Amino acid sequence: MHLSIDADMNVHAIRITTTEVSDREGMDAVLPADAPMDRVIADGAYYSIERTEALSGAGVTPVIPPPAHAVVRGEERTRRHDQIVRYIEDKGIYAFHKKYGYGVRSLVEAQISRIKRCIGERLLTQELASQEGEGIIIANLLNRWNAFGKPVCVKNA
């Protein structure tokens, strides 16, 4: 299952794919073409130089860490990739996380954890078409949960 979730945790797109579809391929299916976005945050499984350059060229900040073994290539077509790799080499991966707001991804992970606790670890249906319908139901349920608002936490000393 691949989800496109905004900063308010609303689901914009969901795709159910087979295990043969890589995360990189799944990302292309859920990136909204019409939704305004200033950055795309994803884990390293979604990284590709081509996508990084395309997003950057479109004015979108890609916040997808490159693999640990990534190197500066020094080519015109890898400018953004080289910039990110140099920054991580100089400052470290956690500086990259902080600079680009990668920590927001933990909110998405918490949302997915809530889904699993409330709905279950796995999809209930077996057929791909049924799973797609189940995914749409999950997305609609998430968006309705979000309509209730966010909890307010107060720390008592």
PyMOL commands that set and color helices and strands:
alter all, ss='L'
color gray80, all
select helices_A, chain A and resi 23-30+44-46+49-57+76-91+93-100+104-119+128-147
alter helices_A, ss='H'
color red, helices_A
select strands_A, chain A and resi 2-5+11-15+39-41+61-63
alter strands_A, ss='S'
color yellow, strands_A
deselect
rebuild
show_as cartoon
